Amino acid sequence: MEWKTCSFCEGEIEPGCGKKYVKKDGSIMHFCSSKCEKNFKLGRVGRRLRWTNIFRRITKGQQ
């Protein structure tokens, strides 16, 4: 089993955990928590939210 990454926050997902969401166009999205899934469905962008790993990686302490 391999570890997946969350499509919203880029956090690691253990095998057997998380949720898989299939869009109408056939693309598959993996979410580590319901928090990430709800924020995605609300139309938010993970790069703009401070608590996501992708935001931390992009800014690297520039705040």
mmCIF file as Biopython writes it, N, C-alpha, C and O atoms, coordinates in Angstrom:
data_model
#
loop_
_atom_site.group_PDB
_atom_site.id
_atom_site.type_symbol
_atom_site.label_atom_id
_atom_site.label_alt_id
_atom_site.label_comp_id
_atom_site.label_asym_id
_atom_site.label_entity_id
_atom_site.label_seq_id
_atom_site.pdbx_PDB_ins_code
_atom_site.Cartn_x
_atom_site.Cartn_y
_atom_site.Cartn_z
_atom_site.occupancy
_atom_site.B_iso_or_equiv
_atom_site.auth_seq_id
_atom_site.auth_asym_id
_atom_site.pdbx_PDB_model_num
ATOM 1   N N  . MET A ? 1  ? 0.848   -1.183 0.000   1.0 0.0 1  A 1 
ATOM 2   C CA . MET A ? 1  ? 0.000   0.000  0.000   1.0 0.0 1  A 1 
ATOM 3   C C  . MET A ? 1  ? 0.893   1.246  0.000   1.0 0.0 1  A 1 
ATOM 4   O O  . MET A ? 1  ? 1.928   1.277  0.666   1.0 0.0 1  A 1 
ATOM 5   N N  . GLU A ? 2  ? 0.496   2.231  -0.726  1.0 0.0 2  A 1 
ATOM 6   C CA . GLU A ? 2  ? 1.273   3.463  -0.775  1.0 0.0 2  A 1 
ATOM 7   C C  . GLU A ? 2  ? 0.487   4.611  -0.160  1.0 0.0 2  A 1 
ATOM 8   O O  . GLU A ? 2  ? -0.744  4.609  -0.152  1.0 0.0 2  A 1 
ATOM 9   N N  . TRP A ? 3  ? 1.206   5.571  0.344   1.0 0.0 3  A 1 
ATOM 10  C CA . TRP A ? 3  ? 0.593   6.743  0.950   1.0 0.0 3  A 1 
ATOM 11  C C  . TRP A ? 3  ? 0.123   7.683  -0.143  1.0 0.0 3  A 1 
ATOM 12  O O  . TRP A ? 3  ? 0.818   7.875  -1.141  1.0 0.0 3  A 1 
ATOM 13  N N  . LYS A ? 4  ? -1.044  8.267  0.034   1.0 0.0 4  A 1 
ATOM 14  C CA . LYS A ? 4  ? -1.593  9.258  -0.895  1.0 0.0 4  A 1 
ATOM 15  C C  . LYS A ? 4  ? -1.378  10.647 -0.313  1.0 0.0 4  A 1 
ATOM 16  O O  . LYS A ? 4  ? -1.081  10.792 0.873   1.0 0.0 4  A 1 
ATOM 17  N N  . THR A ? 5  ? -1.528  11.669 -1.153  1.0 0.0 5  A 1 
ATOM 18  C CA . THR A ? 5  ? -1.485  13.040 -0.659  1.0 0.0 5  A 1 
ATOM 19  C C  . THR A ? 5  ? -2.841  13.670 -0.865  1.0 0.0 5  A 1 
ATOM 20  O O  . THR A ? 5  ? -3.527  13.387 -1.848  1.0 0.0 5  A 1 
ATOM 21  N N  . CYS A ? 6  ? -3.223  14.515 0.054   1.0 0.0 6  A 1 
ATOM 22  C CA . CYS A ? 6  ? -4.503  15.201 0.001   1.0 0.0 6  A 1 
ATOM 23  C C  . CYS A ? 6  ? -4.493  16.185 -1.169  1.0 0.0 6  A 1 
ATOM 24  O O  . CYS A ? 6  ? -3.517  16.908 -1.369  1.0 0.0 6  A 1 
ATOM 25  N N  . SER A ? 7  ? -5.567  16.210 -1.929  1.0 0.0 7  A 1 
ATOM 26  C CA . SER A ? 7  ? -5.659  17.093 -3.089  1.0 0.0 7  A 1 
ATOM 27  C C  . SER A ? 7  ? -5.848  18.546 -2.681  1.0 0.0 7  A 1 
ATOM 28  O O  . SER A ? 7  ? -5.621  19.441 -3.495  1.0 0.0 7  A 1 
ATOM 29  N N  . PHE A ? 8  ? -6.254  18.800 -1.459  1.0 0.0 8  A 1 
ATOM 30  C CA . PHE A ? 8  ? -6.499  20.169 -1.009  1.0 0.0 8  A 1 
ATOM 31  C C  . PHE A ? 8  ? -5.317  20.743 -0.234  1.0 0.0 8  A 1 
ATOM 32  O O  . PHE A ? 8  ? -4.813  21.812 -0.580  1.0 0.0 8  A 1 
ATOM 33  N N  . CYS A ? 9  ? -4.875  20.056 0.793   1.0 0.0 9  A 1 
ATOM 34  C CA . CYS A ? 9  ? -3.830  20.619 1.657   1.0 0.0 9  A 1 
ATOM 35  C C  . CYS A ? 9  ? -2.460  19.986 1.444   1.0 0.0 9  A 1 
ATOM 36  O O  . CYS A ? 9  ? -1.479  20.440 2.032   1.0 0.0 9  A 1 
ATOM 37  N N  . GLU A ? 10 ? -2.373  18.964 0.627   1.0 0.0 10 A 1 
ATOM 38  C CA . GLU A ? 10 ? -1.147  18.214 0.360   1.0 0.0 10 A 1 
ATOM 39  C C  . GLU A ? 10 ? -0.598  17.500 1.581   1.0 0.0 10 A 1 
ATOM 40  O O  . GLU A ? 10 ? 0.604   17.249 1.663   1.0 0.0 10 A 1 
ATOM 41  N N  . GLY A ? 11 ? -1.462  17.172 2.527   1.0 0.0 11 A 1 
ATOM 42  C CA . GLY A ? 11 ? -1.053  16.368 3.671   1.0 0.0 11 A 1 
ATOM 43  C C  . GLY A ? 11 ? -1.026  14.894 3.290   1.0 0.0 11 A 1 
ATOM 44  O O  . GLY A ? 11 ? -1.663  14.494 2.315   1.0 0.0 11 A 1 
ATOM 45  N N  . GLU A ? 12 ? -0.297  14.088 4.046   1.0 0.0 12 A 1 
ATOM 46  C CA . GLU A ? 12 ? -0.209  12.665 3.748   1.0 0.0 12 A 1 
ATOM 47  C C  . GLU A ? 12 ? -1.421  11.929 4.301   1.0 0.0 12 A 1 
ATOM 48  O O  . GLU A ? 12 ? -1.924  12.252 5.376   1.0 0.0 12 A 1 
ATOM 49  N N  . ILE A ? 13 ? -1.882  10.931 3.546   1.0 0.0 13 A 1 
ATOM 50  C CA . ILE A ? 13 ? -3.027  10.115 3.950   1.0 0.0 13 A 1 
ATOM 51  C C  . ILE A ? 13 ? -2.548  8.681  4.114   1.0 0.0 13 A 1 
ATOM 52  O O  . ILE A ? 13 ? -1.961  8.112  3.193   1.0 0.0 13 A 1 
ATOM 53  N N  . GLU A ? 14 ? -2.793  8.096  5.276   1.0 0.0 14 A 1 
ATOM 54  C CA . GLU A ? 14 ? -2.421  6.712  5.525   1.0 0.0 14 A 1 
ATOM 55  C C  . GLU A ? 14 ? -3.277  5.788  4.670   1.0 0.0 14 A 1 
ATOM 56  O O  . GLU A ? 14 ? -4.410  6.131  4.333   1.0 0.0 14 A 1 
ATOM 57  N N  . PRO A ? 15 ? -2.747  4.616  4.314   1.0 0.0 15 A 1 
ATOM 58  C CA . PRO A ? 15 ? -3.545  3.652  3.560   1.0 0.0 15 A 1 
ATOM 59  C C  . PRO A ? 15 ? -4.787  3.231  4.356   1.0 0.0 15 A 1 
ATOM 60  O O  . PRO A ? 15 ? -4.690  2.903  5.539   1.0 0.0 15 A 1 
ATOM 61  N N  . GLY A ? 16 ? -5.925  3.243  3.713   1.0 0.0 16 A 1 
ATOM 62  C CA . GLY A ? 16 ? -7.175  2.858  4.365   1.0 0.0 16 A 1 
ATOM 63  C C  . GLY A ? 16 ? -7.893  3.997  5.046   1.0 0.0 16 A 1 
ATOM 64  O O  . GLY A ? 16 ? -8.947  3.782  5.644   1.0 0.0 16 A 1 
ATOM 65  N N  . CYS A ? 17 ? -7.358  5.211  4.976   1.0 0.0 17 A 1 
ATOM 66  C CA . CYS A ? 17 ? -7.965  6.370  5.623   1.0 0.0 17 A 1 
ATOM 67  C C  . CYS A ? 17 ? -8.310  7.413  4.570   1.0 0.0 17 A 1 
ATOM 68  O O  . CYS A ? 17 ? -7.898  7.300  3.415   1.0 0.0 17 A 1 
ATOM 69  N N  . GLY A ? 18 ? -9.052  8.410  4.967   1.0 0.0 18 A 1 
ATOM 70  C CA . GLY A ? 18 ? -9.389  9.512  4.071   1.0 0.0 18 A 1 
ATOM 71  C C  . GLY A ? 18 ? -10.598 9.205  3.203   1.0 0.0 18 A 1 
ATOM 72  O O  . GLY A ? 18 ? -11.252 8.173  3.355   1.0 0.0 18 A 1 
ATOM 73  N N  . LYS A ? 19 ? -10.878 10.129 2.287   1.0 0.0 19 A 1 
ATOM 74  C CA . LYS A ? 19 ? -12.015 9.985  1.385   1.0 0.0 19 A 1 
ATOM 75  C C  . LYS A ? 19 ? -11.572 10.189 -0.048  1.0 0.0 19 A 1 
ATOM 76  O O  . LYS A ? 19 ? -10.640 10.943 -0.327  1.0 0.0 19 A 1 
ATOM 77  N N  . LYS A ? 20 ? -12.256 9.502  -0.955  1.0 0.0 20 A 1 
ATOM 78  C CA . LYS A ? 20 ? -12.005 9.649  -2.374  1.0 0.0 20 A 1 
ATOM 79  C C  . LYS A ? 20 ? -13.236 10.304 -2.983  1.0 0.0 20 A 1 
ATOM 80  O O  . LYS A ? 20 ? -14.359 9.865  -2.735  1.0 0.0 20 A 1 
ATOM 81  N N  . TYR A ? 21 ? -13.032 11.354 -3.779  1.0 0.0 21 A 1 
ATOM 82  C CA . TYR A ? 21 ? -14.127 12.102 -4.396  1.0 0.0 21 A 1 
ATOM 83  C C  . TYR A ? 21 ? -13.915 12.080 -5.905  1.0 0.0 21 A 1 
ATOM 84  O O  . TYR A ? 21 ? -12.860 12.490 -6.389  1.0 0.0 21 A 1 
ATOM 85  N N  . VAL A ? 22 ? -14.914 11.602 -6.654  1.0 0.0 22 A 1 
ATOM 86  C CA . VAL A ? 22 ? -14.812 11.525 -8.101  1.0 0.0 22 A 1 
ATOM 87  C C  . VAL A ? 22 ? -15.680 12.615 -8.703  1.0 0.0 22 A 1 
ATOM 88  O O  . VAL A ? 22 ? -16.887 12.661 -8.466  1.0 0.0 22 A 1 
ATOM 89  N N  . LYS A ? 23 ? -15.060 13.495 -9.485  1.0 0.0 23 A 1 
ATOM 90  C CA . LYS A ? 23 ? -15.782 14.595 -10.115 1.0 0.0 23 A 1 
ATOM 91  C C  . LYS A ? 23 ? -16.497 14.102 -11.376 1.0 0.0 23 A 1 
ATOM 92  O O  . LYS A ? 23 ? -16.235 12.997 -11.851 1.0 0.0 23 A 1 
ATOM 93  N N  . LYS A ? 24 ? -17.383 14.913 -11.905 1.0 0.0 24 A 1 
ATOM 94  C CA . LYS A ? 24 ? -18.157 14.525 -13.088 1.0 0.0 24 A 1 
ATOM 95  C C  . LYS A ? 24 ? -17.282 14.288 -14.314 1.0 0.0 24 A 1 
ATOM 96  O O  . LYS A ? 24 ? -17.634 13.494 -15.186 1.0 0.0 24 A 1 
ATOM 97  N N  . ASP A ? 25 ? -16.153 14.967 -14.381 1.0 0.0 25 A 1 
ATOM 98  C CA . ASP A ? 25 ? -15.266 14.784 -15.530 1.0 0.0 25 A 1 
ATOM 99  C C  . ASP A ? 25 ? -14.374 13.549 -15.393 1.0 0.0 25 A 1 
ATOM 100 O O  . ASP A ? 25 ? -13.581 13.255 -16.288 1.0 0.0 25 A 1 
ATOM 101 N N  . GLY A ? 26 ? -14.501 12.827 -14.281 1.0 0.0 26 A 1 
ATOM 102 C CA . GLY A ? 26 ? -13.758 11.592 -14.088 1.0 0.0 26 A 1 
ATOM 103 C C  . GLY A ? 26 ? -12.486 11.740 -13.283 1.0 0.0 26 A 1 
ATOM 104 O O  . GLY A ? 26 ? -11.840 10.737 -12.979 1.0 0.0 26 A 1 
ATOM 105 N N  . SER A ? 27 ? -12.101 12.954 -12.927 1.0 0.0 27 A 1 
ATOM 106 C CA . SER A ? 27 ? -10.888 13.140 -12.134 1.0 0.0 27 A 1 
ATOM 107 C C  . SER A ? 27 ? -11.155 12.734 -10.681 1.0 0.0 27 A 1 
ATOM 108 O O  . SER A ? 27 ? -12.248 12.938 -10.153 1.0 0.0 27 A 1 
ATOM 109 N N  . ILE A ? 28 ? -10.144 12.163 -10.062 1.0 0.0 28 A 1 
ATOM 110 C CA . ILE A ? 28 ? -10.266 11.651 -8.694  1.0 0.0 28 A 1 
ATOM 111 C C  . ILE A ? 28 ? -9.501  12.560 -7.747  1.0 0.0 28 A 1 
ATOM 112 O O  . ILE A ? 28 ? -8.356  12.925 -8.009  1.0 0.0 28 A 1 
ATOM 113 N N  . MET A ? 29 ? -10.149 12.923 -6.635  1.0 0.0 29 A 1 
ATOM 114 C CA . MET A ? 29 ? -9.522  13.763 -5.618  1.0 0.0 29 A 1 
ATOM 115 C C  . MET A ? 29 ? -9.528  12.992 -4.308  1.0 0.0 29 A 1 
ATOM 116 O O  . MET A ? 29 ? -10.515 12.341 -3.965  1.0 0.0 29 A 1 
ATOM 117 N N  . HIS A ? 30 ? -8.427  13.068 -3.581  1.0 0.0 30 A 1 
ATOM 118 C CA . HIS A ? 30 ? -8.293  12.404 -2.285  1.0 0.0 30 A 1 
ATOM 119 C C  . HIS A ? 30 ? -8.252  13.476 -1.201  1.0 0.0 30 A 1 
ATOM 120 O O  . HIS A ? 30 ? -7.570  14.491 -1.343  1.0 0.0 30 A 1 
ATOM 121 N N  . PHE A ? 31 ? -8.995  13.238 -0.109  1.0 0.0 31 A 1 
ATOM 122 C CA . PHE A ? 31 ? -9.035  14.185 1.004   1.0 0.0 31 A 1 
ATOM 123 C C  . PHE A ? 31 ? -8.645  13.478 2.283   1.0 0.0 31 A 1 
ATOM 124 O O  . PHE A ? 31 ? -9.057  12.345 2.530   1.0 0.0 31 A 1 
ATOM 125 N N  . CYS A ? 32 ? -7.836  14.164 3.108   1.0 0.0 32 A 1 
ATOM 126 C CA . CYS A ? 32 ? -7.372  13.572 4.359   1.0 0.0 32 A 1 
ATOM 127 C C  . CYS A ? 32 ? -8.407  13.729 5.473   1.0 0.0 32 A 1 
ATOM 128 O O  . CYS A ? 32 ? -8.421  12.935 6.414   1.0 0.0 32 A 1 
ATOM 129 N N  . SER A ? 33 ? -9.278  14.746 5.379   1.0 0.0 33 A 1 
ATOM 130 C CA . SER A ? 33 ? -10.256 14.983 6.439   1.0 0.0 33 A 1 
ATOM 131 C C  . SER A ? 33 ? -11.512 15.621 5.843   1.0 0.0 33 A 1 
ATOM 132 O O  . SER A ? 33 ? -11.520 16.064 4.694   1.0 0.0 33 A 1 
ATOM 133 N N  . SER A ? 34 ? -12.556 15.654 6.642   1.0 0.0 34 A 1 
ATOM 134 C CA . SER A ? 34 ? -13.787 16.307 6.196   1.0 0.0 34 A 1 
ATOM 135 C C  . SER A ? 34 ? -13.584 17.815 6.095   1.0 0.0 34 A 1 
ATOM 136 O O  . SER A ? 34 ? -14.276 18.487 5.330   1.0 0.0 34 A 1 
ATOM 137 N N  . LYS A ? 35 ? -12.633 18.351 6.869   1.0 0.0 35 A 1 
ATOM 138 C CA . LYS A ? 35 ? -12.315 19.778 6.810   1.0 0.0 35 A 1 
ATOM 139 C C  . LYS A ? 35 ? -11.820 20.147 5.411   1.0 0.0 35 A 1 
ATOM 140 O O  . LYS A ? 35 ? -12.246 21.154 4.846   1.0 0.0 35 A 1 
ATOM 141 N N  . CYS A ? 36 ? -10.934 19.343 4.862   1.0 0.0 36 A 1 
ATOM 142 C CA . CYS A ? 36 ? -10.418 19.607 3.511   1.0 0.0 36 A 1 
ATOM 143 C C  . CYS A ? 36 ? -11.519 19.438 2.466   1.0 0.0 36 A 1 
ATOM 144 O O  . CYS A ? 36 ? -11.618 20.235 1.532   1.0 0.0 36 A 1 
ATOM 145 N N  . GLU A ? 37 ? -12.333 18.418 2.618   1.0 0.0 37 A 1 
ATOM 146 C CA . GLU A ? 37 ? -13.408 18.167 1.656   1.0 0.0 37 A 1 
ATOM 147 C C  . GLU A ? 37 ? -14.424 19.313 1.647   1.0 0.0 37 A 1 
ATOM 148 O O  . GLU A ? 37 ? -14.850 19.756 0.580   1.0 0.0 37 A 1 
ATOM 149 N N  . LYS A ? 38 ? -14.808 19.786 2.815   1.0 0.0 38 A 1 
ATOM 150 C CA . LYS A ? 38 ? -15.784 20.872 2.901   1.0 0.0 38 A 1 
ATOM 151 C C  . LYS A ? 38 ? -15.234 22.170 2.334   1.0 0.0 38 A 1 
ATOM 152 O O  . LYS A ? 38 ? -15.953 22.900 1.651   1.0 0.0 38 A 1 
ATOM 153 N N  . ASN A ? 39 ? -13.971 22.468 2.607   1.0 0.0 39 A 1 
ATOM 154 C CA . ASN A ? 39 ? -13.366 23.677 2.069   1.0 0.0 39 A 1 
ATOM 155 C C  . ASN A ? 39 ? -13.248 23.617 0.552   1.0 0.0 39 A 1 
ATOM 156 O O  . ASN A ? 39 ? -13.408 24.637 -0.118  1.0 0.0 39 A 1 
ATOM 157 N N  . PHE A ? 40 ? -12.973 22.445 0.003   1.0 0.0 40 A 1 
ATOM 158 C CA . PHE A ? 40 ? -12.917 22.287 -1.447  1.0 0.0 40 A 1 
ATOM 159 C C  . PHE A ? 40 ? -14.292 22.517 -2.069  1.0 0.0 40 A 1 
ATOM 160 O O  . PHE A ? 40 ? -14.416 23.213 -3.077  1.0 0.0 40 A 1 
ATOM 161 N N  . LYS A ? 41 ? -15.320 21.931 -1.465  1.0 0.0 41 A 1 
ATOM 162 C CA . LYS A ? 41 ? -16.680 22.072 -1.999  1.0 0.0 41 A 1 
ATOM 163 C C  . LYS A ? 41 ? -17.196 23.503 -1.887  1.0 0.0 41 A 1 
ATOM 164 O O  . LYS A ? 41 ? -18.072 23.904 -2.653  1.0 0.0 41 A 1 
ATOM 165 N N  . LEU A ? 42 ? -16.662 24.279 -0.938  1.0 0.0 42 A 1 
ATOM 166 C CA . LEU A ? 42 ? -17.035 25.682 -0.808  1.0 0.0 42 A 1 
ATOM 167 C C  . LEU A ? 42 ? -16.301 26.565 -1.813  1.0 0.0 42 A 1 
ATOM 168 O O  . LEU A ? 42 ? -16.572 27.763 -1.909  1.0 0.0 42 A 1 
ATOM 169 N N  . GLY A ? 43 ? -15.379 25.974 -2.555  1.0 0.0 43 A 1 
ATOM 170 C CA . GLY A ? 43 ? -14.672 26.711 -3.591  1.0 0.0 43 A 1 
ATOM 171 C C  . GLY A ? 43 ? -13.427 27.429 -3.125  1.0 0.0 43 A 1 
ATOM 172 O O  . GLY A ? 43 ? -12.922 28.311 -3.819  1.0 0.0 43 A 1 
ATOM 173 N N  . ARG A ? 44 ? -12.926 27.064 -1.958  1.0 0.0 44 A 1 
ATOM 174 C CA . ARG A ? 44 ? -11.728 27.715 -1.447  1.0 0.0 44 A 1 
ATOM 175 C C  . ARG A ? 44 ? -10.477 27.102 -2.068  1.0 0.0 44 A 1 
ATOM 176 O O  . ARG A ? 44 ? -10.496 25.964 -2.539  1.0 0.0 44 A 1 
ATOM 177 N N  . VAL A ? 45 ? -9.404  27.861 -2.061  1.0 0.0 45 A 1 
ATOM 178 C CA . VAL A ? 45 ? -8.134  27.415 -2.635  1.0 0.0 45 A 1 
ATOM 179 C C  . VAL A ? 45 ? -7.168  27.135 -1.494  1.0 0.0 45 A 1 
ATOM 180 O O  . VAL A ? 45 ? -6.962  27.984 -0.626  1.0 0.0 45 A 1 
ATOM 181 N N  . GLY A ? 46 ? -6.575  25.942 -1.494  1.0 0.0 46 A 1 
ATOM 182 C CA . GLY A ? 46 ? -5.681  25.537 -0.412  1.0 0.0 46 A 1 
ATOM 183 C C  . GLY A ? 46 ? -4.442  26.399 -0.281  1.0 0.0 46 A 1 
ATOM 184 O O  . GLY A ? 46 ? -3.899  26.536 0.815   1.0 0.0 46 A 1 
ATOM 185 N N  . ARG A ? 47 ? -3.984  26.987 -1.383  1.0 0.0 47 A 1 
ATOM 186 C CA . ARG A ? 47 ? -2.779  27.818 -1.337  1.0 0.0 47 A 1 
ATOM 187 C C  . ARG A ? 47 ? -2.997  29.096 -0.554  1.0 0.0 47 A 1 
ATOM 188 O O  . ARG A ? 47 ? -2.021  29.731 -0.153  1.0 0.0 47 A 1 
ATOM 189 N N  . ARG A ? 48 ? -4.228  29.498 -0.321  1.0 0.0 48 A 1 
ATOM 190 C CA . ARG A ? 48 ? -4.526  30.756 0.362   1.0 0.0 48 A 1 
ATOM 191 C C  . ARG A ? 48 ? -4.891  30.590 1.834   1.0 0.0 48 A 1 
ATOM 192 O O  . ARG A ? 48 ? -5.095  31.586 2.529   1.0 0.0 48 A 1 
ATOM 193 N N  . LEU A ? 49 ? -4.978  29.365 2.320   1.0 0.0 49 A 1 
ATOM 194 C CA . LEU A ? 49 ? -5.360  29.114 3.704   1.0 0.0 49 A 1 
ATOM 195 C C  . LEU A ? 49 ? -4.133  28.767 4.531   1.0 0.0 49 A 1 
ATOM 196 O O  . LEU A ? 49 ? -3.364  27.879 4.162   1.0 0.0 49 A 1 
ATOM 197 N N  . ARG A ? 50 ? -3.948  29.457 5.640   1.0 0.0 50 A 1 
ATOM 198 C CA . ARG A ? 50 ? -2.723  29.337 6.431   1.0 0.0 50 A 1 
ATOM 199 C C  . ARG A ? 50 ? -2.490  27.960 7.024   1.0 0.0 50 A 1 
ATOM 200 O O  . ARG A ? 50 ? -1.337  27.583 7.239   1.0 0.0 50 A 1 
ATOM 201 N N  . TRP A ? 51 ? -3.535  27.195 7.294   1.0 0.0 51 A 1 
ATOM 202 C CA . TRP A ? 51 ? -3.368  25.918 7.968   1.0 0.0 51 A 1 
ATOM 203 C C  . TRP A ? 51 ? -2.957  24.786 7.039   1.0 0.0 51 A 1 
ATOM 204 O O  . TRP A ? 51 ? -2.673  23.687 7.516   1.0 0.0 51 A 1 
ATOM 205 N N  . THR A ? 52 ? -2.915  25.010 5.738   1.0 0.0 52 A 1 
ATOM 206 C CA . THR A ? 52 ? -2.572  23.934 4.803   1.0 0.0 52 A 1 
ATOM 207 C C  . THR A ? 52 ? -1.068  23.810 4.635   1.0 0.0 52 A 1 
ATOM 208 O O  . THR A ? 52 ? -0.331  24.784 4.790   1.0 0.0 52 A 1 
ATOM 209 N N  . ASN A ? 53 ? -0.626  22.609 4.319   1.0 0.0 53 A 1 
ATOM 210 C CA . ASN A ? 53 ? 0.801   22.355 4.116   1.0 0.0 53 A 1 
ATOM 211 C C  . ASN A ? 53 ? 1.321   23.078 2.882   1.0 0.0 53 A 1 
ATOM 212 O O  . ASN A ? 53 ? 2.465   23.532 2.873   1.0 0.0 53 A 1 
ATOM 213 N N  . ILE A ? 54 ? 0.511   23.193 1.851   1.0 0.0 54 A 1 
ATOM 214 C CA . ILE A ? 54 ? 0.947   23.853 0.625   1.0 0.0 54 A 1 
ATOM 215 C C  . ILE A ? 54 ? 1.188   25.343 0.859   1.0 0.0 54 A 1 
ATOM 216 O O  . ILE A ? 54 ? 2.111   25.912 0.276   1.0 0.0 54 A 1 
ATOM 217 N N  . PHE A ? 55 ? 0.378   25.984 1.699   1.0 0.0 55 A 1 
ATOM 218 C CA . PHE A ? 55 ? 0.582   27.396 2.027   1.0 0.0 55 A 1 
ATOM 219 C C  . PHE A ? 55 ? 1.904   27.573 2.772   1.0 0.0 55 A 1 
ATOM 220 O O  . PHE A ? 55 ? 2.679   28.485 2.481   1.0 0.0 55 A 1 
ATOM 221 N N  . ARG A ? 56 ? 2.147   26.690 3.734   1.0 0.0 56 A 1 
ATOM 222 C CA . ARG A ? 56 ? 3.385   26.769 4.508   1.0 0.0 56 A 1 
ATOM 223 C C  . ARG A ? 56 ? 4.610   26.549 3.629   1.0 0.0 56 A 1 
ATOM 224 O O  . ARG A ? 56 ? 5.639   27.202 3.804   1.0 0.0 56 A 1 
ATOM 225 N N  . ARG A ? 57 ? 4.487   25.616 2.674   1.0 0.0 57 A 1 
ATOM 226 C CA . ARG A ? 57 ? 5.605   25.330 1.790   1.0 0.0 57 A 1 
ATOM 227 C C  . ARG A ? 57 ? 5.889   26.500 0.846   1.0 0.0 57 A 1 
ATOM 228 O O  . ARG A ? 57 ? 7.050   26.807 0.574   1.0 0.0 57 A 1 
ATOM 229 N N  . ILE A ? 58 ? 4.846   27.146 0.351   1.0 0.0 58 A 1 
ATOM 230 C CA . ILE A ? 58 ? 5.008   28.273 -0.574  1.0 0.0 58 A 1 
ATOM 231 C C  . ILE A ? 58 ? 5.603   29.484 0.141   1.0 0.0 58 A 1 
ATOM 232 O O  . ILE A ? 58 ? 6.529   30.111 -0.373  1.0 0.0 58 A 1 
ATOM 233 N N  . THR A ? 59 ? 5.081   29.817 1.319   1.0 0.0 59 A 1 
ATOM 234 C CA . THR A ? 59 ? 5.526   31.035 2.008   1.0 0.0 59 A 1 
ATOM 235 C C  . THR A ? 59 ? 6.846   30.829 2.748   1.0 0.0 59 A 1 
ATOM 236 O O  . THR A ? 59 ? 7.664   31.748 2.789   1.0 0.0 59 A 1 
ATOM 237 N N  . LYS A ? 60 ? 7.078   29.665 3.327   1.0 0.0 60 A 1 
ATOM 238 C CA . LYS A ? 60 ? 8.302   29.348 4.082   1.0 0.0 60 A 1 
ATOM 239 C C  . LYS A ? 60 ? 8.691   30.441 5.064   1.0 0.0 60 A 1 
ATOM 240 O O  . LYS A ? 60 ? 9.837   30.890 5.078   1.0 0.0 60 A 1 
ATOM 241 N N  . GLY A ? 61 ? 7.747   30.864 5.879   1.0 0.0 61 A 1 
ATOM 242 C CA . GLY A ? 61 ? 8.050   31.833 6.932   1.0 0.0 61 A 1 
ATOM 243 C C  . GLY A ? 61 ? 8.205   33.260 6.466   1.0 0.0 61 A 1 
ATOM 244 O O  . GLY A ? 61 ? 8.893   34.038 7.126   1.0 0.0 61 A 1 
ATOM 245 N N  . GLN A ? 62 ? 7.605   33.634 5.374   1.0 0.0 62 A 1 
ATOM 246 C CA . GLN A ? 62 ? 7.704   35.006 4.867   1.0 0.0 62 A 1 
ATOM 247 C C  . GLN A ? 62 ? 6.699   35.941 5.512   1.0 0.0 62 A 1 
ATOM 248 O O  . GLN A ? 62 ? 6.618   37.112 5.141   1.0 0.0 62 A 1 
ATOM 249 N N  . GLN A ? 63 ? 5.932   35.444 6.471   1.0 0.0 63 A 1 
ATOM 250 C CA . GLN A ? 63 ? 4.878   36.261 7.083   1.0 0.0 63 A 1 
ATOM 251 C C  . GLN A ? 63 ? 5.433   37.244 8.058   1.0 0.0 63 A 1 
ATOM 252 O O  . GLN A ? 63 ? 4.680   38.008 8.661   1.0 0.0 63 A 1 
#
